[in-house]
Amino acid sequence: MTPATETLEKAGVNFSLLNYDAGKENGDYGRNAAHALQLPPQQVLKTLIVESDTGKLLVALVPVDRQLNMKKLARTAALKKVALAAAPRVSSATGYVIGGVSPIGQKLRLDTFISDTVRHLDVCYVSAGRRGWELALSPSDLLTVTRGKWADLTT
């Protein structure tokens, strides 16, 4: 169990837990998960923690086959500028290690923005909070449990 799976169970959300051998990953954790589990990369979301120029942290979820557009995210969040947060800040805010950051069950409730490219899908995949663990759930359940917002986030 992880905080992510516990949160989903408490909320009564239907999900599946998928496991794969994370082994010695090259740092592209989302793509590695998609490849290892033979999942369509447009359905596997990477959890990115970004920090604004004022120090505010946000969560951005984008498919592993796309890039986060920082300007679009900043505009959507009504901020001037955002950049990827440093690993120590990510771990302390989320309670997860890099490569296993789930958007669900984080220590702090951060504003969450989910790429609207997955809105129409039946299922999407996010980290379950541990390297080598992925959650399968509906995008609408992901939106609800994270209290997220759909947004145009990719280039």
C-alpha positions in Angstrom: 0.0 0.0 0.0 1.0 3.6 -0.6 -0.7 6.8 0.3 -2.1 6.9 -3.3 -3.7 3.5 -3.1 -5.0 4.2 0.4 -6.5 7.5 -0.7 -8.3 5.8 -3.7 -9.6 3.0 -1.5 -11.0 5.5 1.1 -12.6 7.5 -1.7 -14.2 4.3 -3.2 -12.5 4.8 -6.5 -12.1 1.9 -8.9 -8.5 1.4 -9.9 -6.1 -1.3 -10.8 -2.5 -1.6 -9.6 0.1 -2.6 -12.2 3.6 -3.6 -11.4 6.8 -3.8 -13.4 10.5 -4.2 -12.8 11.8 -0.7 -12.4 15.3 -2.0 -12.3 17.9 0.5 -13.3 15.8 3.2 -15.0 17.3 5.9 -17.1 15.3 8.7 -15.4 12.5 8.8 -17.9 10.2 7.0 -15.5 6.9 7.5 -17.3 8.2 6.3 -20.6 9.9 3.3 -18.9 6.5 2.4 -17.3 4.7 2.7 -20.6 7.3 0.5 -22.3 7.5 -2.1 -19.5 3.7 -2.5 -19.2 3.1 -2.1 -23.0 0.8 0.8 -22.5 0.0 3.5 -25.0 2.3 6.4 -24.0 -0.5 9.0 -24.6 -2.4 7.3 -21.7 0.5 7.2 -19.2 0.9 10.5 -17.3 4.0 11.9 -15.8 3.6 13.8 -12.5 5.6 17.0 -12.7 6.0 19.3 -9.7 6.7 22.8 -10.7 7.5 25.9 -8.7 6.4 29.5 -9.4 8.7 32.5 -9.1 6.8 33.2 -5.8 7.6 29.7 -4.4 4.2 28.2 -5.0 4.2 24.5 -5.9 1.8 23.0 -8.5 1.2 19.6 -10.0 1.1 19.1 -13.8 0.0 15.8 -15.3 0.9 15.3 -19.0 1.2 12.2 -21.2 4.7 10.8 -21.4 4.8 11.3 -25.1 4.3 15.1 -24.7 6.2 18.0 -23.2 4.8 20.3 -20.5 4.6 23.9 -21.9 5.6 26.0 -18.9 4.2 29.2 -20.3 0.7 27.6 -20.8 0.8 26.2 -17.2 1.8 29.6 -15.8 -0.9 31.4 -17.7 -3.5 28.8 -16.7 -2.5 29.1 -13.0 -2.4 32.9 -13.2 1.3 33.0 -12.5 4.2 34.9 -14.1 6.7 32.0 -14.4 7.1 28.4 -13.4 9.9 25.9 -13.6 10.5 22.3 -12.4 10.9 22.1 -8.7 14.1 20.8 -7.1 14.0 17.1 -6.1 14.3 17.9 -2.3 11.4 20.2 -2.5 9.3 17.7 -4.5 10.0 14.9 -1.9 9.2 17.1 1.1 5.9 18.4 -0.4 4.7 15.1 -1.8 6.1 12.5 0.5 7.3 10.5 -2.6 10.7 10.0 -4.2 11.5 11.1 -7.7 10.4 8.5 -10.2 7.6 7.4 -7.9 5.7 10.7 -7.4 2.0 10.1 -7.5 -0.5 12.9 -8.0 -2.7 11.2 -5.4 -2.1 11.0 -1.6 0.5 13.7 -1.5 1.5 15.2 1.9 0.5 18.7 0.8 -2.6 19.4 -1.3 -1.2 21.2 -4.3 -3.2 22.8 -7.1 -3.3 20.1 -9.9 -3.6 20.6 -13.6 -4.3 17.7 -15.9 -3.7 17.7 -19.6 -7.0 17.9 -21.4 -5.6 15.4 -24.0 -6.6 12.5 -21.6 -10.1 13.8 -20.8 -11.8 11.7 -23.4 -10.0 8.4 -22.5 -11.6 5.5 -20.7 -8.4 4.9 -18.6 -5.2 6.7 -17.8 -2.2 5.6 -15.8 -0.3 7.4 -13.1 2.4 6.5 -10.6 1.1 4.6 -7.6 3.7 6.2 -5.3 6.5 3.8 -5.8 8.9 3.1 -8.6 7.6 0.2 -10.6 4.0 0.7 -9.6 1.3 2.3 -11.8 -2.4 3.0 -11.2 -5.0 2.5 -13.8 -8.1 4.7 -13.3 -10.5 6.8 -15.2 -9.5 10.4 -16.0 -12.7 11.6 -14.4 -11.8 9.8 -11.1 -8.3 11.2 -11.3 -9.7 14.7 -11.7 -12.0 14.2 -8.7 -9.6 12.6 -6.3 -6.9 15.2 -7.0 -9.4 18.1 -7.2 -7.7 18.9 -10.4 -8.5 21.1 -13.4 -8.4 20.2 -17.1 -6.0 22.4 -19.0 -4.2 22.8 -22.3 -0.6 22.1 -21.0 1.4 20.6 -23.8 3.3 21.9 -26.8 
